[in-house]
Amino acid sequence: MAVSFAAVNLRTMALRSSSKLLRRSSHLLPPIHMQHSAPPLTRKISMDARSIASQLNSSGLLKTQGLIGGKWSDSYDGKTIKVYNPATGESIADVACMGGKETNDAIASAYDAYRSWSKTTAAERSKLLRKWYDLLMAHKEELAQLMTLEQGKPLKEAMGEVNYGAGFIEFSAEEAKRIYGDIIPAPMSDRRLFVLKQPVGVVGAITPWNFPLAMITRKVGPALACGCTVVIKPSELTPLTALAAAELAIQAGIPPGAVNVVMGNAPEIGDALLASPQVRKITFTGSTAVGKKLMAGSAETVKKVSLELGGNAPCIIFDDADIDIAVKGTLAAKYRNSGQTCVCANRILVQEGIYDKFAKALIDAVRNMKVGDGFGEDVVQGPLINEAAVEKVETLLQDATSKGAKVMLGGKRHSLGFTFYEPTVVGDVNSDMRISREEVFGPVAPLLRFKTEEDAIRIANDTNAGLGSYVFTNSIQRSWRVAEALEYGLVGVNEGVISTEVAPFGGFKQSGLGREGSKYGMDEYLEIKYVCLGNMKKE
Ligand code: ADP
């Protein structure tokens, strides 16, 4: 399939000049971001993006077909879908638009490969994973460029994601050798009791667009390490990074069929994975709504399920916090990936004694963040993924301001156009506003005021979500008390970026099931088998 640079997304182009942009309400403190006139900048960005795309094409890492049984394959009916650069609205590539038939073949090849892959030694699997890790790191720049191109995140952040994402493969290579069983003291003298850990089987891995590499490696790494084989379905918005990673897996020598990639018609692919009795595990990162569907759909064949779903992260700033640390941590927790992560601070709860001082310091810091194309120098805020994402931010902000919230900085689309949005701080938010009950998934920091530690914990826990949470305080006793009281799977104390491949990542309540990363993440791909050896009397 050809890589196409021709089709410019006219819908997005049109939006840039739409009168909608002129109708936004003004904000209290004017942003001082770049005031480029949009057309010349847009032309320059497209040219840069095109030359990067064509370099990637010649490096062999710009794949546009699915991967089934070790072979790159078009969709069976020849259909394709376009992948767009969110910073320019231009199409980067046409990728295979696959469905149920291709997925069934991918499952069959994963099932076939499982027979031999599950029998390899841990040392063999470890070596191949290590090679894959080395290749991912050797192609760090290309992978990061692909990510910036299709997802929009700043190149430096994308490089960080390659380190983080590849880290799951390195960790899995090491952990493959530590999948120990147990010997249990038997209650009868003529018996011996063993516990073996064995791979669960073929895994269906469905991933979102916000971390195009890391969401895949944190699933595929442990799955392969445990002896499972995988059918990956990356997001249709960002399949290129996934396909490049799969190409590197082949180059590393991971056998055909152990890693398959299909993308296209998401519900059809999902249904095929759910219906197959050969798929023994579904691992998913994405929206709570789709996660619930997958969980329900897994019931028919009783699959093992891991879900990493939406969050509503509280970020609690106590009066006794170090303000510089709190601002730095909040910036990282809120604005990373332009606010598009499930652990992004969604509600910033600030104790009343420090509220004004913290708000001012946060605004000063946010004002200095450079917005632009992810390839631009010093850019720390890229575009949002698509128009729907911007509309959601607008709707939530509109609801909040109509109920009394005050925009303190930003609060409208960025003059760069497309899906760029101004980094925003909004004050006087309360728990009744949609913005503090739903995931914003954009660069908007809602500030809520609270009085006591008990209030903070009550407000923080008053949600169905329970993924990431953050606490800023200089009191050791308080940090323990609050960390224990928060109904969240992850708690950062005086730190805004806490994800690492060596620690367990996952949610309480409706934020999900299971854990990813660390030794705990390995268990998600293992069955526990108990063996009882009887009749041990002397012969
Ligand atoms: P987001 O809002 O982050 O895009 P989604 O849950 O819609 O979250 O998407 C996450 C992943 O789930 C994507 O790969 C998407 O294509 C996939 N997906 C969406 N709907 C379905 C479905 N019905 N079955 C299987 N996968 C789906």
Residues whose N, C-alpha, C, O or C-beta is under 5 A from the ligand:
A	BS01	ADP	I206 T207 P208 K233 P234 S235 E236 A266 P267 G270 T285 G286 S287 V290
